[in-house]
Amino acid sequence: MKKLILTAFIACVGFIANAQTTTQPAAPENPNQADIKFEKETHDFGTIPQGTPVTYQFSVKNTGKEPLIITSASASCGCTIPDWTREPIKPGKEGYVKATYNAASPGDFTKSVTVMSNAKKSTVILYLKGTVKPNDAPAAAPASH
């Protein structure tokens, strides 16, 4: 039984060792491809009051020679809602990626929005950060009986 297992093991290893892998050649780089450039990739809101949604609009420019298409913008959590320019951004023109953060929880925050496009750098991560100041809760009145 041990010889059978050992023989099967050696046969498998030999088969795997002889397996050939093929790789696809890299696609040639398109010199005219759209290119994405954000004015800034991080926005600091500073201190904001709890319960107050805040919005920042990131400015994006197409520095390539073909139209830039933002295919998606997804937030790192449900507390941040992204929106973006849906139509193609022509070369040299600007668009936007807007993010609204719902400041529900007090404390420091850093949230991200991942932007996907047809640009040379197809994925860009934008960041929102700041501190949510808690609302002053009214003191509870003593219960009277």
DALINZI-V864258 format. One record per backbone hydrogen bond with DSSP energy under -0.5 kcal/mol. CO is the residue of the C=O (numbers start at 0). NH is the residue of the N-H. If there is no record, write none. Layout:
CO & NH
CO & NH
//
This chain:
0 & 4
1 & 5
2 & 6
3 & 7
4 & 8
5 & 9
6 & 10
7 & 11
8 & 12
9 & 13
10 & 14
11 & 15
12 & 16
13 & 17
14 & 18
15 & 18
28 & 30
29 & 32
31 & 64
32 & 64
33 & 119
34 & 62
34 & 63
36 & 60
40 & 126
42 & 44
42 & 128
45 & 47
45 & 130
47 & 132
48 & 51
50 & 52
53 & 100
55 & 57
55 & 98
57 & 96
58 & 38
59 & 94
60 & 36
60 & 62
61 & 91
67 & 69
67 & 88
68 & 70
68 & 117
71 & 115
73 & 113
76 & 79
78 & 101
79 & 81
80 & 99
82 & 97
87 & 89
88 & 67
89 & 92
92 & 61
94 & 59
95 & 84
96 & 57
97 & 82
98 & 55
98 & 100
99 & 80
100 & 53
100 & 102
101 & 103
102 & 50
106 & 131
108 & 129
110 & 127
111 & 75
112 & 114
112 & 125
113 & 73
113 & 115
114 & 123
115 & 70
115 & 71
119 & 121
121 & 116
123 & 114
123 & 125
125 & 112
126 & 42
127 & 110
128 & 44
129 & 108
130 & 47
130 & 132
131 & 106
132 & 49
134 & 136
//
